[in-house]
Each structure stands twice: as structure tokens, then as C-alpha cells.
Amino acid sequence: MPNINSSNNALQVAKLNEPWVDITVDPGCYGLMNLDKEISRMLEEKDLPKAVRFKANYNTFKCVMIIEAGYKVKFGTLGSVLGFSGLYEAKTRQRYEAKHTIQILPVNSILVHCDLASGSYLNGQMEPIVYSFFPQVEPGEKIIEKPVEYIYLPVSSDIIRRMTVWLTDQNQNLLDLREEELTIRFHLRSC
């Protein structure tokens, strides 16, 4: 599941008094260090080596940006991930700390939905959710999840001809599995 996509992957960098250079990070699963490495690689390709670096302040959970002397950075959509917005300039090497915390992991919970299930609630609303979990793996690794305990929910139909299953995050946004295969096993019992 990519945490960087077309809605949050852009910023601009330039030397002072020169035109902006667009930096657009490819969609993918990035931690802050890998995001910094990718931006650094792209800056190198655009002849702006080491113009800007990003690090974490683990005490405040905020991003620290270091701009080298003679450069400027303007945040586009990537600012929502790193906690920055607006324009930053550095006549001398400058350190900035973001106003907002880093939002590198937008998914707090993966919800497994099944259109045959009933009896579950999400934020006070009845929803066809059969399971909820947080992946215990690094970005890009295969998620293997097994329930510790089975919870049986009522089935909303007497006859099962077909069923639809989908995954969302905690805000009901469909998850982008990036063409990965998904295998889910259901356990049914009669009452």
C-alpha cells in the first residue's frame, strides 16, 4: 500500500534567483529516510546536489529540513506528509522544523469488509466489517495476518451465491494494493 502517491508527492527546489525545478516522487512505500534518499537522488539528477535534506526529530515527531546556502524550497503536496507548507529560502545553511507532525503512515487500521456480514460497527454506524488489524511489517513487505480468536458475525443472507470482499483504511478509503494478490479465508458455522 503506497503512502506516497499522486496526491502527496510534489515539491519544488531551486537556486536563489533561478526558476523552480519540479520534484515528483514516484508512488510507493517510503519511510522518511528512504523518502530523503529518493529526493536526494532526484536532486542530483537535476544538478541540485544536496540542496535540501530531511530528517526526523524523534522527540517532537516532526520533520527537520536542512536547506544548503543559496537554495529555496516550495512545498506542494508533499508538504502534507512532512508537515511543511509554503516557501523556505536559505542565504546561509538553514535548519527548519515543520509546524506539524510527520504523517508518513496514513493507515492506522486495515478493515476487511464482506457484504454478507452484519453486526459490526464503525464510529457508531453499522458496517459489514469482519476484521480489523494494523500490519506488523515494514513498507513493501508481504502482510500475513491471522486472527488470534475467531469472532462469528451474523450472515445477512440465507443463501450464499456470491460475496464481495474489500479492504479500506480507518476512514473507509479503499486501499491500493498495487496489483498484489489478496487471499482471505472465511470460517462459517451454522447456528
Residue pairs with C-beta under 8 A, 6 or more apart in sequence:
1 29
1 107
1 175
1 176
1 177
1 178
2 27
2 28
2 29
2 176
2 178
3 29
3 30
3 81
3 104
3 105
3 106
3 107
3 139
4 25
4 26
4 27
4 28
4 29
4 30
4 35
4 78
4 81
5 27
5 176
6 27
7 77
8 77
8 78
8 80
8 81
9 24
9 25
9 26
9 27
9 77
9 78
10 22
10 23
10 24
10 25
10 76
10 77
10 78
11 23
11 39
11 73
11 74
11 75
11 76
11 77
11 78
11 79
12 20
12 21
12 22
12 23
12 73
12 74
12 76
13 20
13 21
13 23
13 43
13 46
13 48
13 51
13 52
13 71
13 72
13 73
13 74
14 20
14 21
14 48
14 71
14 72
15 48
15 51
15 70
15 71
15 72
16 70
16 71
16 72
16 89
16 91
20 74
21 46
21 48
23 39
23 42
23 43
23 46
25 35
25 38
25 39
25 42
25 78
26 38
28 140
29 139
29 140
30 38
30 104
30 139
31 104
31 138
31 139
32 54
32 55
32 56
32 63
32 102
32 104
35 54
35 81
35 104
36 53
36 54
36 55
39 52
39 54
40 49
40 50
40 53
43 49
43 50
43 51
43 52
48 71
50 68
51 67
51 68
51 71
51 73
52 65
52 66
52 67
52 68
52 71
52 73
53 65
53 66
54 63
54 64
54 65
54 66
54 82
55 63
55 64
55 66
56 62
56 63
56 64
56 102
57 63
57 64
57 97
60 97
60 101
61 101
61 102
62 83
62 97
62 98
62 99
62 100
62 101
62 102
63 82
63 83
63 84
63 97
63 98
63 102
64 95
64 96
64 97
64 98
65 73
65 82
65 84
65 88
65 95
65 96
65 97
65 98
66 93
66 94
66 95
66 96
67 73
67 88
67 89
67 90
67 93
67 94
67 96
68 90
68 93
69 90
69 91
69 92
69 93
69 94
70 90
70 91
71 89
71 90
72 87
72 88
72 89
72 90
73 87
73 88
74 86
74 87
74 88
75 82
75 84
75 85
75 86
75 87
75 88
79 85
79 86
80 103
81 102
81 103
81 104
82 98
82 102
83 98
83 99
83 100
83 101
83 102
83 103
84 96
84 98
84 99
84 100
85 99
88 94
88 96
106 169
107 134
107 135
107 169
107 170
107 175
108 134
108 169
108 170
109 132
109 133
109 134
109 169
109 170
110 132
110 133
110 134
110 135
110 167
110 168
110 169
110 175
111 122
111 127
111 129
111 131
111 132
111 167
111 168
111 169
111 170
111 172
112 129
112 130
112 131
112 132
112 165
112 167
112 184
113 127
113 128
113 129
113 130
113 165
113 166
113 167
113 168
114 128
114 130
114 163
114 164
114 165
114 186
115 128
115 156
115 163
115 164
115 165
116 128
116 155
116 156
116 157
116 160
116 163
117 128
117 129
117 130
117 153
117 154
117 155
117 156
118 126
118 128
118 153
118 154
118 155
118 156
119 126
119 153
119 154
120 126
120 127
120 128
120 129
120 130
120 153
121 127
122 129
122 172
128 156
130 153
130 186
131 147
133 145
135 143
135 145
137 143
150 187
152 189
155 188
165 184
166 174
167 174
167 175
167 177
167 182
168 174
168 175
169 175
